[in-house]
Every structure is written in structure tokens, then in C-alpha cells.
Amino acid sequence: MPISRAGACNNHGFTMIELAMVLLVIGIVSAVVMPRMGGVLDRQRMRRSINVVRGTVRYAQARAALTKRIYRLTFDLDQQVMSVCRLSTETEGCDEQSQELRQYRFPEAVRILDVVTVEGTKTHEGEAVTHFHPTGLAEPSTIHIAGSSKQQVTVMIEPLAGRVKVLDGYVDPETS
């Protein structure tokens, strides 16, 4: 018959108290870590969306200069989608075959709040467009983007060379 000693291993497994203590520690650690992980994922989605906007602007500007055609960057605020197309020379609309980039749908955690176009109008719904000309000029636009964690970012497309400036917070174009 085995005699148990203090500090010796129990060959029959863990006691209920030992399992409860491990579960308690895991619960406390996850309660502390999980809210921070959610914020990290939101910031990552926001950063990725900003990088996609920045890359799309560069692409549209480069394609306009290369092909000597006008390109249109469209923000559909109702659908939360961004797309690029080449304008037709005959009509004011896009060429049927010019959908060179697939549409980018913003993630659920990231929303386009509004877009301020070259005329100074602030669009909250519907479509807002920015044109890129063959001469290298871009129509100045300001895009306000918000994340689910109340983080807001202002993306500004500058007219010369189509540079993109990213500012923290909601910044109106007149104040910058």
C-alpha cells in the first residue's frame, strides 16, 4: 500500500482545488489581456486601411501620368467601398474595361465618415470622387476615417504630386 508524503507527486491526477486555481489564474490573465488585444486589432485594421488608401492614390496618380488619361478615385460612403477607374474620352463616366484595381471594402471596424472634395463640399453619403490628371496634378481631397475604438484619422490628398498626408484626429481642411 503506497504511503503519500508531503511534496510527493500524486499518481492519480490533479485535485479539484488545483484545477480550480489554474482556471482562476487563466481567467484573470485573459480578463486583463483581451481588451488590449481588441485595441491592437482595431489599430491594425485602421493602419491597413490607411495604407490601402495611400497606395491607391499613388497607383491612380502613376497610371494617369503613364497612360496620359484621367483616373477617378471613388469613395462610396453608403457601401464603404473605394474604387479606381479610368475616365472615358467620349463620356464623363468610367471605361467599362478600366476597373484595373478591385474594389476595396473597408472592414466593419473602420468607417469613412466623410470626404471633403475640391469644391469644399463635405459628403456624408453617396459617392465622392477625386480625379488624377495626366499632368501629375490631383484634386485635393480630405478623407475622415474612424475606427471602432473611437480613433479618428484624417487623410489628405495634396494637389501637387498627389502626396498623401495622414493626421491624427478629425482635422478640417481649412484648419490645417
PyMOL commands that set and color helices and strands:
alter all, ss='L'
color gray80, all
select helices_A, chain A and resi 16-67
alter helices_A, ss='H'
color red, helices_A
select strands_A, chain A and resi 71-76+81-86+104-105+110-116+122-123+127-132+141-147+152-157+164-168
alter strands_A, ss='S'
color yellow, strands_A
deselect
rebuild
show_as cartoon
